[in-house]
Amino acid sequence: MSSASSPDPQARAADGGTPAGAAQASATATFTCAGCWRGAKAILAVLPPVFVFGVAFGIAARGHGLEGWLAALMSAIVYAGASQFAVLDLWKTPIPWLPLLVATFAINARHILLGASLRGLCRGLPAWKVYGAMTLLSDLNWAALIAAERRGERDLGYLLGGGLMMWFTWVGSTIIGAVAGGLTLDDVKNYALDLVLVTFFATTLVGLRRGRIDDLPWLVAGLAAMAAVWFLPPNWHVLVGGLAGGLAGLVRDEMKRA
């Protein structure tokens, strides 16, 4: 198996013993239409659960009194399913802006970590390309890009292509859910439609595991997130788990260098 397709970070490149990660890091990052097309095709497999999740949000938004156009506008601008569901629990008149903003930040702060992990892939590209692609960053097209990068992908368009497909699916399914007849907020909870995408992403993580090298950061992240659920206000477990796992990975890498 060539180093480009091997998930083992210690694999060697075929040209003479260079670590695969170093070979990829030295490759020039690009941003092309071909990369966008590859990303769009790669994300097709996850669109069905994204669609179901979007329909569930549309139904839930209508159940909380939001008009269809407002639910669609929220999906188009915010484009963050978990935080949108959290906002619905706080949606009332007058709108509690401070708790709403805090909850949204706590959930979406994980994107800071996701973006930081792609820094090497963005190096050398114009800022407008980098930030343009990052506007459509989500858990699933990030995971798809990370998996593709291990196979040698160096095109940031991969992220944008997958993000565009997900954005159109998310907004369209929100509209369908908001105007669907015969379904209520109770149906969303009874059929656990709001958990479809969460469950799907959890299974996606299994494919990203590189081996025992990931076990410590993942364990620390999970334990920290569970502790935050018990001891911190709602939604902060997302940020706490991500930061704890990242720090554990950093300590692990420093210990290996030492």
Secondary structure, DSSP 4 states (H G I P E B T S, - for coil): --TTT---TT-B-TTTS-BHHHHHHHSPPB--HHHHHHHHHHGGGGHHHHHHHHHHHHHHHHHTT--HHHHHHHHHHT--HHHHHHHHHH--SS--HHHHHHHHHHHHTHHHHHHHHTHHHHTTS-HHHHHHHHTT--HHHHHHHHHHHHTT--BTHHHHHHHHHHHHHHHHHHHHHHH-SS--HHHHHHTTGGGHHHHHHHHHHHHH--SGGGHHHHHHHHHHHHHHHHHS-TTHHHHHHHHHHHHHHHHHHHHHH-
